[in-house]
C-alpha cells in the first residue's frame, strides 16, 4: 500500500498546501473531429523563436487554451497552435499528428502505459523551469531511468454531483446520505415521486462514446480500487479477481433504475444529454468530475448557483465507505516532444511556464481546470474542490485512480461497455456474468496483448 498511501499524502499536499485551485477526464461530447486555432504570427518568428503546437487532451479546456494561445502570441510574437482531439480519440489523434512534418510540440501522456508508448518522444523535464514550479512531484510520470517525462499539471476529482436545491425540494438533505443504503433510499423516494416532483433522481448513464468513460473508467474504478487496496496492488497486475463486482452492480442498477432514461437505449444516450438533464434541473444526481463546475455555473451555459451544488463520494456498499472521499488523481500530464527542434522545445517550455506563472493565464487555467499543483497558481473557488478538501480534512480516505493500471485501456473499456449495454437492456444474472467476464477475463486478455 506504499503507493496508495503516498498518493493519499499527495492529495493532502496538493489540496491543503499551495496547490493551484482545484479542478477528466476525459470529457466526451461527440465533439467535432478536432478543433484548431493557430494564432497569426510572422513566419520570421517561427524561425527565430520556435513554434508551439499544443495537442490538447481536455475538450472542456479548448476555449480557454485557444484564448491563452492567442494572448501568448500577441504578447511574445511566438506562434501557438492549439488542436483539441475529439473526446475519446486522443490516442489515435496523437499517433496521426506525430507522423506529420510539423508534429505537436506539447502533448498529453495519461499514465505509465502511455509513457511506455511515448517515452522516446518525451523530453526529460527534470531541470526545466516549469518543473521547478511544482508543489508536488507525486503526479508526474518517470521512466525506468528516473527521468521526468511528463508533468502532472491538473489535479482532478470525481464523484456524484448533487443539486441541493432539488434534493431539498424533494424533502431530503445531504446529511442523510452517508453510504450506499442511504443514497439508495433517497434516490428510490425521488424516483417514485418523479412525476409529482417534476424531476428524477439520476441523469442518464449514457453509454454512447461521449459518456461511457464515466462508467467503464470512472465507475469501474470503484471495484478496482477496493480490490487493489485489499491486495496491496501498486503496479499493473496481470489478472484481477473482481472481488467487488457485486458492489459495482449495485450502484449501476441504481443509476439505470432511478432515472427517466430508458435503460434499453443507453448506447445512444450522450454525455451532452446527461449534462443538460442535470443542468436544466431535471435530475438531482449526476456522476461526473470537478471539471464540470465551469460548465454548470457558466452564465452562458446552465447558470447554476454554486450554493446549489455539491459533490459526494460514489457509494457502492463497501464496508466502511462512510469514510470515503472523492475519487482523486490525474490523467493530465504535459510532455514536450523530444523529436522537434531545440527552438521548438524551448518555445514550448516557455509557453508552459507562462501558463502557470503569468497571473492572467494562471487564473484562467485554474478557473477552467481547477487544482493545478504549481507555486504561482491561485486557489480555486470550485465548490467541488472545496467539498473534496473538506472530506480529506475530516479524515476520509481518498479513492485513488486504480483505473490508471488498466491494460490496453481503450479496448478493455470498449468490451466492458458492450457488456454493460447488454445487461442494462436485459438485467439478468446471465447478462451480468458477461459483465464480470468483460472485467476479469478481459483484463487478463488485454494484459497479454499489451505485455506479451
C-alpha positions as CSV (number, residue, x, y, z in Angstrom):
1,X,0.0,0.0,0.0
2,X,3.0,2.3,-0.1
3,X,1.9,3.9,-3.4
4,X,-1.7,4.3,-2.2
5,X,-0.5,5.9,1.0
6,X,1.9,8.1,-0.9
7,X,-0.9,9.2,-3.3
8,X,-3.2,10.0,-0.3
9,X,-0.5,12.1,1.2
10,X,0.0,13.8,-2.1
11,X,-3.7,14.6,-2.2
12,X,-3.5,16.3,1.1
13,X,-0.4,18.2,0.0
14,X,-2.0,19.3,-3.3
15,X,-5.3,20.2,-1.8
16,X,-4.1,21.6,1.5
17,X,-1.0,23.5,0.7
18,X,-0.3,25.8,-2.2
19,X,-1.9,23.9,-5.0
20,X,-3.5,25.9,-7.7
21,X,-7.1,25.7,-7.1
22,X,-9.0,22.5,-7.8
23,X,-10.1,21.0,-10.9
24,X,-11.3,14.2,-16.9
25,X,-11.5,13.3,-17.9
26,X,-11.8,12.9,-20.0
27,X,-14.9,14.7,-21.3
28,X,-17.0,13.4,-24.1
29,X,-19.3,15.1,-26.4
30,X,-19.3,13.7,-29.8
31,X,-17.1,16.7,-30.4
32,X,-16.1,17.7,-33.9
33,X,-13.2,15.6,-35.1
34,X,-10.8,18.3,-33.7
35,X,-10.9,22.0,-33.1
36,X,-8.0,24.0,-34.2
37,X,-6.9,27.6,-33.9
38,X,-3.5,28.8,-35.0
39,X,-2.6,32.3,-33.9
40,X,-1.2,34.5,-36.6
41,X,2.4,35.4,-36.3
42,X,5.2,36.4,-38.7
43,X,6.9,33.5,-40.4
44,X,10.2,35.0,-39.1
45,X,9.1,34.5,-35.5
46,X,8.5,30.8,-36.2
47,X,12.1,30.5,-37.5
48,X,13.8,32.7,-34.9
49,X,11.8,31.8,-31.8
50,X,10.4,28.4,-32.5
51,X,6.8,27.4,-32.7
52,X,4.3,25.8,-30.3
53,X,1.8,23.1,-31.2
54,X,-0.3,22.1,-28.2
55,X,-2.3,18.9,-28.7
56,X,-5.0,19.4,-26.1
57,X,-6.3,16.4,-24.2
58,X,-9.3,18.1,-22.4
59,X,-12.2,19.2,-24.7
60,X,-13.7,21.3,-21.8
61,X,-10.5,23.4,-21.8
62,X,-10.5,24.1,-25.5
63,X,-11.9,27.6,-25.4
64,X,-9.5,28.6,-22.6
65,X,-6.5,27.2,-24.4
66,X,-7.4,28.9,-27.7
67,X,-7.8,32.2,-25.8
68,X,-4.5,31.8,-24.0
69,X,-2.7,30.8,-27.2
70,X,-3.8,34.0,-28.9
71,X,-2.8,36.1,-25.8
72,X,0.6,34.5,-25.7
73,X,1.3,35.2,-29.4
74,X,0.1,38.7,-29.0
75,X,2.4,39.2,-26.1
76,X,5.5,37.4,-27.3
77,X,5.2,37.0,-31.1
78,X,5.7,33.2,-30.8
79,X,3.1,31.3,-32.9
80,X,1.0,28.9,-30.8
81,X,-1.4,26.4,-32.4
82,X,-3.9,24.5,-30.2
83,X,-5.7,21.4,-31.5
84,X,-8.2,19.6,-29.3
85,X,-8.8,16.0,-30.1
86,X,-12.4,14.8,-30.2
87,X,-13.4,13.2,-26.9
88,X,-12.3,9.6,-26.6
89,X,-9.9,9.9,-29.6
90,X,-6.8,11.4,-28.1
91,X,-4.6,8.3,-28.6
92,X,-5.5,7.9,-32.3
93,X,-5.2,11.7,-32.9
94,X,-1.8,11.8,-31.2
95,X,-0.5,8.9,-33.3
96,X,-1.7,10.5,-36.5
97,X,-0.3,14.0,-35.6
98,X,3.1,12.7,-34.5
99,X,3.6,11.3,-38.0
100,X,3.3,14.7,-39.6
101,X,6.2,17.0,-40.5
102,X,5.0,19.6,-38.0
103,X,4.1,17.4,-35.1
104,X,2.8,18.5,-31.8
105,X,5.4,20.1,-29.6
106,X,3.4,19.6,-26.4
107,X,1.2,16.6,-25.8
108,X,-0.5,14.6,-23.1
109,X,0.6,11.3,-21.5
110,X,-2.1,9.9,-19.2
111,X,-0.4,7.1,-17.3
112,X,2.5,4.7,-17.2
113,X,1.0,2.6,-20.1
114,X,1.1,5.8,-22.2
115,X,4.6,6.5,-21.2
116,X,5.7,3.1,-22.4
117,X,4.4,4.1,-25.9
118,X,5.8,7.7,-25.9
119,X,8.9,7.6,-23.8
120,X,11.2,8.1,-26.8
121,X,9.2,11.2,-27.8
122,X,9.2,12.8,-24.4
123,X,11.9,15.3,-23.4
124,X,13.4,14.9,-19.9
125,X,11.9,17.8,-18.0
126,X,13.8,17.3,-14.8
127,X,15.7,20.6,-14.9
128,X,13.0,22.6,-16.6
129,X,11.7,25.8,-15.1
130,X,8.1,24.6,-15.2
131,X,9.1,21.5,-13.2
132,X,10.7,23.8,-10.6
133,X,7.3,25.4,-10.0
134,X,5.6,22.2,-8.9
135,X,4.4,21.9,-5.3
136,X,4.4,18.1,-5.5
137,X,6.1,15.5,-7.8
138,X,3.7,12.7,-6.9
139,X,1.6,13.1,-10.1
140,X,4.5,13.2,-12.5
141,X,5.5,10.3,-14.8
142,X,9.0,9.0,-14.6
143,X,10.6,6.4,-16.9
144,X,12.7,3.4,-15.8
145,X,15.8,5.6,-15.9
146,X,14.2,8.0,-13.4
147,X,13.8,10.8,-16.0
148,X,10.8,13.1,-15.6
149,X,9.0,12.6,-18.8
150,X,5.6,14.2,-18.1
151,X,4.4,16.8,-15.6
152,X,1.2,16.2,-13.7
153,X,-0.4,19.6,-14.3
154,X,-4.0,19.2,-13.4
155,X,-5.4,17.5,-10.3
156,X,-9.0,16.2,-10.6
157,X,-11.6,14.5,-8.5
158,X,-15.0,13.0,-9.4
159,X,-18.0,11.7,-7.6
160,X,-21.7,12.2,-7.6
161,X,-22.7,15.8,-8.3
162,X,-25.8,16.9,-6.4
163,X,-28.4,19.6,-7.0
164,X,-29.0,20.5,-3.3
165,X,-32.0,22.7,-4.2
166,X,-33.8,19.9,-5.9
167,X,-32.8,17.5,-3.1
168,X,-34.3,19.8,-0.5
169,X,-37.4,20.3,-2.7
170,X,-37.9,16.6,-2.5
171,X,-37.7,16.7,1.3
172,X,-34.2,15.4,1.7
173,X,-30.8,16.8,2.6
174,X,-27.1,15.9,2.1
175,X,-26.8,14.9,5.7
176,X,-29.0,11.9,5.1
177,X,-26.6,10.4,2.5
178,X,-23.7,8.5,4.3
179,X,-23.4,5.3,2.3
180,X,-25.0,3.2,-0.4
181,X,-28.0,2.3,1.6
182,X,-28.9,5.9,2.4
183,X,-28.2,7.0,-1.1
184,X,-30.5,4.3,-2.5
185,X,-33.2,5.2,0.0
186,X,-33.2,8.9,-1.1
187,X,-32.9,8.1,-4.8
188,X,-35.7,5.5,-4.6
189,X,-38.0,8.0,-3.0
190,X,-37.3,10.7,-5.6
191,X,-37.8,8.3,-8.5
192,X,-41.1,7.1,-7.1
193,X,-42.3,10.7,-6.9
194,X,-40.7,11.9,-10.1
195,X,-44.0,12.8,-11.9
196,X,-45.1,14.8,-8.9
197,X,-41.8,16.5,-8.3
198,X,-41.0,17.3,-11.9
199,X,-37.5,15.8,-11.8
200,X,-35.9,12.4,-11.3
201,X,-33.1,11.0,-9.2
202,X,-30.2,10.3,-11.7
203,X,-29.4,11.9,-15.0
204,X,-28.9,9.4,-17.8
205,X,-26.0,7.0,-17.6
206,X,-25.3,7.1,-21.3
207,X,-23.1,4.5,-22.9
208,X,-22.5,6.5,-26.1
209,X,-18.8,7.0,-26.6
210,X,-19.2,10.6,-25.4
211,X,-20.4,9.4,-22.0
212,X,-19.3,5.8,-21.5
213,X,-15.9,6.6,-20.0
214,X,-17.8,7.8,-16.9
215,X,-18.7,4.2,-16.2
216,X,-16.2,1.9,-18.0
217,X,-13.4,4.1,-16.5
218,X,-14.6,6.2,-13.6
219,X,-17.3,3.9,-12.0
220,X,-15.3,0.8,-12.8
221,X,-12.6,2.4,-10.6
222,X,-14.7,1.6,-7.5
223,X,-14.3,-2.3,-7.6
224,X,-10.7,-1.9,-8.8
225,X,-9.7,0.5,-6.0
226,X,-11.1,-1.7,-3.3
227,X,-9.6,-4.9,-4.7
228,X,-6.2,-3.3,-5.1
229,X,-6.4,-1.8,-1.6
230,X,-7.2,-5.2,-0.1
231,X,-4.4,-7.0,-2.1
232,X,-1.8,-4.3,-1.8
233,X,-1.5,-3.9,-5.5
234,X,0.6,-0.9,-6.6
235,X,1.5,-1.9,-10.1
236,X,-0.4,-3.2,-13.1
237,X,-1.5,-6.7,-12.3
238,X,-1.7,-9.4,-14.9
239,X,-5.0,-10.6,-13.6
240,X,-7.8,-9.3,-11.4
241,X,-10.4,-11.2,-9.3
242,X,-13.4,-9.0,-9.5
243,X,-13.9,-9.1,-5.7
244,X,-16.2,-6.1,-5.6
245,X,-18.1,-6.5,-8.8
246,X,-21.3,-7.2,-6.9
247,X,-20.9,-3.7,-5.4
248,X,-20.4,-2.3,-8.9
249,X,-23.7,-4.0,-9.9
250,X,-25.5,-2.4,-7.0
251,X,-24.6,1.2,-7.9
252,X,-25.0,0.6,-11.7
253,X,-28.5,-0.9,-11.0
254,X,-29.4,2.2,-9.1
255,X,-28.1,4.5,-11.8
256,X,-30.2,2.8,-14.5
257,X,-33.3,2.3,-12.4
258,X,-33.9,5.6,-10.6
259,X,-33.8,7.7,-13.7
260,X,-36.0,8.9,-16.5
261,X,-33.7,7.4,-19.1
262,X,-34.7,4.2,-20.8
263,X,-32.0,1.6,-20.0
264,X,-32.6,-0.1,-23.3
265,X,-31.4,2.9,-25.2
266,X,-28.3,3.9,-23.3
267,X,-26.0,3.2,-26.2
268,X,-27.3,6.3,-28.0
269,X,-27.5,8.4,-24.8
270,X,-24.8,11.1,-25.0
271,X,-22.7,13.0,-22.4
272,X,-24.3,16.3,-23.5
273,X,-27.8,15.0,-22.9
274,X,-26.9,13.8,-19.4
275,X,-25.2,17.1,-18.6
276,X,-28.2,19.1,-19.8
277,X,-30.6,16.9,-17.9
278,X,-28.8,17.8,-14.7
279,X,-28.0,21.4,-15.6
280,X,-31.6,22.1,-16.6
281,X,-32.9,20.8,-13.2
282,X,-34.4,17.5,-14.4
283,X,-32.2,15.3,-12.2
284,X,-30.8,15.5,-8.7
285,X,-27.7,13.4,-9.2
286,X,-25.1,13.3,-11.9
287,X,-21.9,11.3,-11.9
288,X,-19.0,13.5,-13.1
289,X,-16.0,15.4,-12.0
290,X,-14.7,18.7,-10.7
291,X,-14.1,19.8,-14.3
292,X,-17.9,20.1,-14.7
293,X,-18.1,23.1,-12.4
294,X,-17.3,25.7,-15.0
295,X,-20.0,24.4,-17.4
296,X,-22.7,24.0,-14.8
297,X,-22.2,27.5,-13.3
298,X,-21.3,29.5,-16.5
299,X,-23.9,32.2,-17.2
300,X,-23.9,31.3,-20.9
301,X,-24.3,27.6,-20.2
302,X,-26.6,26.4,-17.3
303,X,-26.1,29.3,-14.9
304,X,-26.4,27.1,-11.8
305,X,-25.7,28.7,-8.4
306,X,-22.6,27.3,-6.7
307,X,-24.7,27.4,-3.5
308,X,-27.0,24.7,-5.0
309,X,-24.1,22.3,-5.9
310,X,-22.2,19.7,-4.0
311,X,-20.2,16.6,-4.8
312,X,-20.4,13.5,-2.7
313,X,-18.4,10.2,-2.9
314,X,-19.6,7.3,-5.1
315,X,-21.1,4.8,-2.6
316,X,-21.4,1.2,-3.7
317,X,-22.0,-0.8,-0.5
318,X,-18.4,-1.5,0.7
319,X,-17.9,-1.8,4.4
320,X,-16.5,1.5,5.9
321,X,-17.4,3.6,2.9
322,X,-19.0,6.2,5.1
323,X,-15.3,7.4,5.5
324,X,-14.7,7.5,1.7
325,X,-13.7,10.7,-0.1
326,X,-13.9,11.6,-3.7
327,X,-12.1,9.7,-6.4
328,X,-8.9,11.7,-7.0
329,X,-6.0,11.7,-9.3
330,X,-4.9,12.8,-12.7
331,X,-4.6,11.6,-16.3
332,X,-3.3,15.0,-17.3
333,X,0.5,15.2,-17.8
334,X,2.3,17.5,-20.1
335,X,5.1,16.1,-22.3
336,X,7.3,18.1,-24.6
337,X,8.3,16.4,-27.9
338,X,12.0,15.5,-27.9
339,X,11.9,15.0,-31.7
340,X,11.2,18.6,-32.7
341,X,13.9,21.3,-33.0
342,X,15.6,22.8,-29.9
343,X,13.9,26.1,-30.8
344,X,10.5,24.5,-30.7
345,X,11.3,22.7,-27.5
346,X,12.4,26.0,-25.8
347,X,9.3,27.8,-27.2
348,X,7.1,25.0,-25.8
349,X,8.7,25.1,-22.4
350,X,8.5,28.8,-22.2
351,X,4.8,28.6,-23.1
352,X,4.1,26.1,-20.3
353,X,6.0,28.2,-17.8
354,X,3.9,31.2,-18.8
355,X,0.7,29.3,-18.4
356,X,1.3,28.7,-14.8
357,X,3.2,31.8,-13.7
358,X,1.6,34.7,-15.6
359,X,-1.2,36.0,-13.3
360,X,-3.8,36.3,-16.0
361,X,-3.0,32.9,-17.6
362,X,-2.8,31.1,-14.3
363,X,-6.1,32.4,-13.1
364,X,-7.8,31.3,-16.4
365,X,-6.2,27.9,-16.1
366,X,-7.4,27.5,-12.5
367,X,-10.9,28.7,-13.4
368,X,-11.2,26.1,-16.2
369,X,-9.2,23.2,-14.8
370,X,-9.3,23.6,-11.0
371,X,-6.4,22.2,-9.0
372,X,-3.0,22.9,-10.6
373,X,-0.1,22.0,-8.3
374,X,2.2,25.0,-9.1
375,X,3.5,27.6,-6.7
376,X,2.3,30.6,-8.5
377,X,-1.3,29.5,-9.2
378,X,-4.2,31.0,-7.2
379,X,-6.6,28.9,-5.2
380,X,-9.8,27.8,-6.8
381,X,-13.3,28.7,-5.8
382,X,-14.6,25.5,-7.4
383,X,-17.3,24.1,-5.0
384,X,-16.5,20.5,-5.8
385,X,-12.8,21.0,-4.9
386,X,-13.8,22.6,-1.6
387,X,-16.0,19.5,-0.9
388,X,-13.1,17.2,-1.6
389,X,-10.9,19.3,0.6
390,X,-13.4,19.1,3.4
391,X,-13.7,15.3,3.2
392,X,-10.0,14.9,3.5
393,X,-9.8,17.4,6.3
394,X,-12.3,15.2,8.2
395,X,-10.0,12.2,7.8
396,X,-11.9,10.5,5.0
397,X,-9.7,8.3,2.7
398,X,-9.2,9.3,-1.0
399,X,-10.3,6.8,-3.6
400,X,-7.3,6.9,-5.8
401,X,-7.4,6.2,-9.6
402,X,-6.8,2.5,-9.8
403,X,-8.1,2.6,-13.4
404,X,-4.7,4.0,-14.4
405,X,-3.4,0.5,-14.2
406,X,-5.8,-0.8,-16.9
407,X,-4.0,-2.7,-19.7
408,X,-4.8,-1.7,-23.3
409,X,-7.3,0.6,-21.7
410,X,-9.4,1.6,-24.8
411,X,-10.0,-2.0,-25.8
412,X,-10.8,-3.1,-22.2
413,X,-13.3,-0.3,-21.7
414,X,-15.0,-1.0,-25.0
415,X,-15.6,-4.6,-24.0
416,X,-17.0,-3.5,-20.7
417,X,-19.3,-1.0,-22.3
418,X,-20.7,-3.7,-24.7
419,X,-21.4,-6.0,-21.8
420,X,-23.0,-3.2,-19.7
421,X,-25.2,-2.2,-22.5
422,X,-26.5,-5.7,-23.0
423,X,-27.1,-6.1,-19.2
424,X,-28.8,-2.7,-19.0
425,X,-31.3,-3.6,-21.7
426,X,-32.0,-7.0,-20.0
427,X,-30.7,-7.1,-16.4
428,X,-30.4,-10.8,-15.9
429,X,-27.8,-12.7,-13.9
430,X,-26.7,-14.3,-17.1
431,X,-26.0,-11.0,-18.7
432,X,-24.3,-9.7,-15.6
433,X,-22.0,-12.7,-15.8
434,X,-20.9,-11.3,-19.2
435,X,-20.0,-8.0,-17.4
436,X,-17.9,-9.9,-14.9
437,X,-16.2,-11.7,-17.8
438,X,-15.5,-8.4,-19.6
439,X,-13.9,-7.2,-16.4
440,X,-11.9,-10.2,-15.3
441,X,-11.2,-12.2,-18.4
442,X,-11.0,-9.1,-20.5
443,X,-8.3,-7.7,-18.1
444,X,-6.2,-10.9,-18.5
445,X,-6.6,-10.8,-22.3
446,X,-5.7,-7.2,-22.7
447,X,-2.7,-7.6,-20.3
448,X,-1.4,-10.3,-22.6
449,X,-2.0,-8.2,-25.7
450,X,-0.2,-5.2,-24.1
451,X,2.7,-7.1,-22.5
452,X,3.1,-10.3,-24.5
